[in-house]
């Protein structure tokens, strides 16, 4: 366990420092900072996921610090804990060979490690899902089992709503496996009560925003992907895990009534979760990252209960090695250094009360400056699809408002990429189409008139107000 966790930590540290920047990392970091500073998601700022992550990661970053490396390090910690819990559950199933099988498949899956380290929802959602899985290893009649499954499942949903189908499998299993009326009633009531207590206040604080950012924003997206891309992207996320999952399903079917009930529940949760991801409009393989812990623990549980158990460890090593033959996660060496340079420049050329307009709020965060109001969603803060009043209520900028802010020179600095990119405010919400060049040209013309380049490195360009 120490060796495998150490191997994970070594690979994770590389991606924490050099993993290519993801389009979403910035607004997750900003949401965490705002939520733990007293602002309420949806009511006070835009945020496109359920509200648990900003509070949990925000509290962690109050200790670790706010920034690109800090946020990724916190998520890498959740990934390490997920790995450890998976190995412990494997050990309880079949001793050290099963423990090693779980660990090898994870430790030799660079894509899983990369997406776990990114400043997104995957790591924490996966951690809570594996805790929900761990509840199945407690006494069936014990109240602790129901409580752990209910809390962990509710928090997993609070990190990422798309894991709800997998959580529903756990909650249903708790109801069906309950041996007394009291336990069955608790298995029904507790998940509902905990979920309502945690998230109803956010809905009541701003119903329109809650529904828009958790449902309409995702449902209205016109992004799509061809079937071949979807299959390939999901397969190379963790080939060893997926191959063992297929083997586990085959083993469970062959075993019939002798199959491990616990393993079947875990595999069913993973499969239901995968299918739910594939039904989304943009089923990127990375979206399945939180489900891999359930898949591997369920698969080894099912296989360990059969005569194939003695082949589990060598088969896992071979299957895990397949991940090294596929495309490795994208890297941008020294990306944290480019961001640090941009943040230092912003800090030295602005006042503490100034704001920064940028699709990369991490620059403003690390410079200890506020972002321009209504630009919290970073690359996704612009809308050309709604009127000004509704855009204001949903904490979005219209092209007219953005241009007016720039012409009034309200932002003390503007930070964009040093290369042409749709990240530079070209996405329009909620369709996530790219705004027409004619719509954006007046905005960039205003930037050129009112601002001048102060810093330009390999990734970031920082503009400051022209003199006079």
Secondary structure, DSSP 4 states (H G I P E B T S, - for coil): -HHHHHHHHHHHHHHHHHBPPPTTHHHHHHHHHHHTTT--BTTTB--SS-SHHHHHHHHHHHHH-SSHHHHHHHHHHHHHHHHHHHHHHHHHHHSHHHHHHHHHHHHT-HHHHHHHHSSSSHHHHHHHHHHHHHGGGS-TT-HHHHHHHHHHHHHHHHH-GGGHHHHHHHHHHHHHH--SHHHHHHHHHHHHHHHHHHHHHHHHH-HHHHHIIIIIHHHT------HHHHHHHHHTT-HHHHHHHHHHHHHHHHHGGGS-HHHHHHHHHHHHHHHHHHTSTT--GGGGGGGHHHHHHHHHHHHHTSGGGGGHHHHHHHHHHGGGGSPPPPB-TTHHHHHHHHHHHHHHTS-TT-EEEES-HHHHHHTT-EEPTT-TTGGG-EESSS-HHHHHHTT-EEHHHHHHHHHTT-SSEEEEESS--TTTTTEETTTTEEPPHHHHHHHHHHHHHHEEEEEE-SSEEEEEEPP-
